C-alpha cells in the first residue's frame, strides 16, 4: 500500500492545483513566493511490435512498459540578502511499472526479489530523491551540497565526457530518452568559482565522498532486458534467475562501502573565449575536465575468480556461473545458492576530457565537439578467440587488466528554413537539423578483452541525424532521430509531441531497431524491441 | 569695397551654414506643430474619449492601418465577438535630457556606402533628427536605447483563435546597451576594459512559463562589428544544456508565438541585413499612453481590446531583407517621430500577402535621474492568414537601472537555474 502513498499525494497536489486560482507562472508559489512548487504526472506506455518467438513464451501480452511517474520539484529561498543567498532545491520522484501486475508470465520471468526493485523506486533507499541540495551563493562562489545530477555534455545521443552520474537503463534506451531521465543522483559537494579572469573562467570541482551507484542494466526478464538464459528445459519456463540476473545480483552485492576512501573527484574549467581565424572571429564555449572515479561496472576479484575451466566451485566466480548455467538452468537442477563471497570489485579510473561549441558563420551552423581520454579503464580478460570460440559475454574470466580508451563526438546543428512549410500547419518553417559523428577507440590489445558487447572490436563509429520541427505554433513537435553504426546496427525514432495547452502533454512515437549482430553494442542488443509508445502527462 | 563685399559674403555664408546646421539638429521634433496640431485638436473634440467598435470604425478608417481596421471590423477572425479601442488625445512623448544632449552633440550623422552609420557605437543620440532616407530613419530607430538598460517581466499568450486554445509564456528580461548610451553613465559607451568584445546590445532572459520551460535562460549579444553575427545561447532547463543557436534560427518563432527572434522590439538584428525605402509620412492611430489595466480580451481572443489610440504622424519605411529567401518578402515599419521607437509594423509573406502585424503599446515611466522614458508595456502580434494571435503584457520593473555586467556572460545561464 505504501507505494501508492506518493501517488495519492501527487494526485491530491495536482487536483489541488487545478482547484486553486490560476497562478501567473507555470509553477505554483506559496509562503510569499519563497517556495516554488512544480511537478508532473506521466503515464508511459510501450507496446512491443516485434516480439520474437523465444521471448513470447515469457509474455502473456505485448506490453513492454506501463510506467506511471510523478515528480515534485520544490525550490525554497531560505536566505536572500546582499551577501549570501541560500536556496534549497528538491526534486522528488515516484513511479510504478505496471506490466508485471497484469502479465503473469512476464512477472514470473523476473527474479522474485527484483519485483519490488523493478516496479518502483526501491532499488536503493533514496531512489525517491532524484536531487536534494542546498545551493549557496556568496561573492563569486557557489557551493551545492547534497544529492545532485551533473550534466557535462554538449552533444546528444552519445556519451563521452558526461561521466559523473551512472545510468539507470531499466526503463530507457540511451540515445532515445534524454540523459536526465536516466541519470542516478549522487550525494556530493560541488563548488563553482566564477572568476573575473579573461575568458570568463568558471572553476568547478566535485567531491563525491563515497556515494556510489552501479549502472542499472535492464533487468533480466523485463521488456528492456534479456530473457532468462540459458533457457533450459521447456517445462521449466519461465524460470527466473539466469546468468544475467545472477551477475546483476553479484554486482549489487559488490558495491563499495560508503567511505571516504571511495571518494570520487572531478574538476572542470569552463571558459568563453574569442579566437580569430582567417579573418573571422569565433566565440568558443569550451571546457576541459578531469574525472577520477569508479567505473560503474565492476571487474572480477582475482582472489575469488577461480579456475576458468572445469570449475564447479560455487565459492568462486567462474565456478558459480558454470554451475548456474549448466546443471541448474540447462538441465533443470536447483539453482546454486549465492554465497556472500564478493566476486567483483569496482575499480577507479581516470578520464580527461574537453568540449567546445561555436557558431561557424561560413557554415551558418553550430559545431559542437567532445573528446575524452579514459586512462586505466578496468577490464576483464578472457581467452582469445582461437583458444575459446564462445561469445565474449559467455567466456570464463581469466584475469583483469586496464586499457585506455578514446571517445570523440562531433555534431553540427544547422536550422533549415523551408518556406513551403512556413505557410502551413502553423510552422515557423524552420527545421532543426543535427548531424553527428561519434567514434570510440580501444587502445592496446583487445583480443583478450572480455566484453559482452563489441567483443574484439577495436573501434566503433556512429553517425546520427536528428530532425525536429514545430507545427501549430509549437503545439506539435515532430521529431525524427536516427543512429547508424558502421557495423550495421542502429535505430530510428519517429515521434510526435502534442502540447495543446498549459498543462497536458501527449507523445506518440515508434521505435525501430536493427542489428546484424545484437552483441555489437547495448543498443544493438535491442534489435527486437521495436515498439509503439505513448506518453500522456500533466505538467504544473 | 570689393574686399568688404567678399568679407560680407563670407560672414553671411558662415551665418547661413550655421543656421542650416542649427536647423538639422533640431530635436526633439513633435509629431504635430502649428496648424497640424490645431487640426488634430479640432478632430479630437469629436473623437477623443470615444469607444470605437465595428459599428463606427468606418468613421475613423482614414487614421487606421488597414490591418487594424480589418481586425476591428471582423473581430471573429481573432476569436472575439467585438474588438474595440478608445481614442485619446495626442500627447507628445517625453525625451530625456541625455538623449537631447547626445543628439545635439553627435547629429547629424552620416552613412557610409553600405548605409552603415559612421562611428556606430561611438556616437549616441538620434543621428538624423531630420531624416531624408529610409536608412537614416532605420538608424534613428536603432539609436533609441530605451533608457540604456531596463528590466521587464513579459507575459505573453499564444492564442489559436479558431480552437481558442491558449498557452502562456512568461519571461523575466534584462536588457542593456553597451554603446551609444546617453542616459546612464558611462556615456556614450563602456570602456574597452569593461567591454572587451565590443558588445552593443545584450539581453538576458529567464523563463517562468510554460511549465516545460521554467528556468530556461537565454543570452544574446549583439556586436559593434556589423558583419559579425549576433550570438545567442539558450540554457534549456529540461535538458540542462547550454546550446548555442545559429543565426538562421533568428527566423524561428519564439515559444510558438507569431514573433520571430528578429521581430523583438520591432527589429532586433543588425540593420545591415535589410534595405530601407522611405514611403512617406502617415497620420495613424496607435497607442503611446497605454494604461495596461485597460487592455482586455476573452479566452481565445488574439487581439487586445481596450487599446488607447492617439493620432501620431509616423515615418513609414519599407524594409526588404537582403537575404533572398527571408521569411518575410517585406516589412513596413511605422516609426514614432518623437522617440523613434517602432509603434507598428506589418509583415508580408513570400507571396506578397499581408501575413502579420505587430503593434507595440507604449507608456511613460520614471527612469534614471528622475527622467521620464517611453517604453513598450504591451503588444499583440497577429497572423491574418492562420487567424492566430500573441497578445502580451510587459510589466516595467525598472528603466535606466544598474545591471551587473556579469549577467551578460555565458556562465550566468546556469547560475540559479535548476
HADDOCK unambig.tbl for C-alpha pairs under 7 A between the chains (distance, minus, plus):
assign (segid A and resid 25 and name CA) (segid B and resid 170 and name CA) 6.90 0.50 0.50
assign (segid A and resid 25 and name CA) (segid B and resid 208 and name CA) 5.71 0.50 0.50
assign (segid A and resid 25 and name CA) (segid B and resid 209 and name CA) 5.57 0.50 0.50
assign (segid A and resid 26 and name CA) (segid B and resid 208 and name CA) 6.27 0.50 0.50
assign (segid A and resid 26 and name CA) (segid B and resid 209 and name CA) 4.59 0.50 0.50
assign (segid A and resid 26 and name CA) (segid B and resid 210 and name CA) 5.26 0.50 0.50
assign (segid A and resid 26 and name CA) (segid B and resid 211 and name CA) 4.66 0.50 0.50
assign (segid A and resid 27 and name CA) (segid B and resid 211 and name CA) 6.52 0.50 0.50
assign (segid A and resid 151 and name CA) (segid B and resid 240 and name CA) 6.56 0.50 0.50
assign (segid A and resid 154 and name CA) (segid B and resid 241 and name CA) 6.67 0.50 0.50
assign (segid A and resid 180 and name CA) (segid B and resid 239 and name CA) 6.62 0.50 0.50
assign (segid A and resid 358 and name CA) (segid B and resid 244 and name CA) 6.97 0.50 0.50
assign (segid A and resid 359 and name CA) (segid B and resid 246 and name CA) 6.25 0.50 0.50
assign (segid A and resid 364 and name CA) (segid B and resid 246 and name CA) 6.44 0.50 0.50
assign (segid A and resid 364 and name CA) (segid B and resid 247 and name CA) 6.68 0.50 0.50
assign (segid A and resid 364 and name CA) (segid B and resid 248 and name CA) 6.89 0.50 0.50
assign (segid A and resid 365 and name CA) (segid B and resid 246 and name CA) 5.11 0.50 0.50
assign (segid A and resid 366 and name CA) (segid B and resid 244 and name CA) 6.70 0.50 0.50
assign (segid A and resid 366 and name CA) (segid B and resid 245 and name CA) 6.84 0.50 0.50
assign (segid A and resid 366 and name CA) (segid B and resid 246 and name CA) 5.84 0.50 0.50
assign (segid A and resid 414 and name CA) (segid B and resid 246 and name CA) 6.75 0.50 0.50
assign (segid A and resid 415 and name CA) (segid B and resid 248 and name CA) 6.26 0.50 0.50
assign (segid A and resid 415 and name CA) (segid B and resid 249 and name CA) 6.02 0.50 0.50
assign (segid A and resid 419 and name CA) (segid B and resid 327 and name CA) 6.88 0.50 0.50
assign (segid A and resid 428 and name CA) (segid B and resid 252 and name CA) 5.53 0.50 0.50
assign (segid A and resid 428 and name CA) (segid B and resid 253 and name CA) 5.70 0.50 0.50
assign (segid A and resid 430 and name CA) (segid B and resid 252 and name CA) 5.84 0.50 0.50
assign (segid A and resid 473 and name CA) (segid B and resid 256 and name CA) 4.15 0.50 0.50
assign (segid A and resid 473 and name CA) (segid B and resid 257 and name CA) 6.28 0.50 0.50
assign (segid A and resid 474 and name CA) (segid B and resid 255 and name CA) 6.90 0.50 0.50
assign (segid A and resid 474 and name CA) (segid B and resid 256 and name CA) 4.61 0.50 0.50
assign (segid A and resid 500 and name CA) (segid B and resid 165 and name CA) 6.88 0.50 0.50
assign (segid A and resid 501 and name CA) (segid B and resid 165 and name CA) 6.34 0.50 0.50
assign (segid A and resid 501 and name CA) (segid B and resid 166 and name CA) 5.75 0.50 0.50
assign (segid A and resid 501 and name CA) (segid B and resid 167 and name CA) 4.95 0.50 0.50
assign (segid A and resid 502 and name CA) (segid B and resid 167 and name CA) 5.19 0.50 0.50
assign (segid A and resid 502 and name CA) (segid B and resid 168 and name CA) 6.60 0.50 0.50
assign (segid A and resid 502 and name CA) (segid B and resid 210 and name CA) 6.43 0.50 0.50
assign (segid A and resid 539 and name CA) (segid B and resid 211 and name CA) 6.16 0.50 0.50
assign (segid A and resid 540 and name CA) (segid B and resid 211 and name CA) 5.94 0.50 0.50
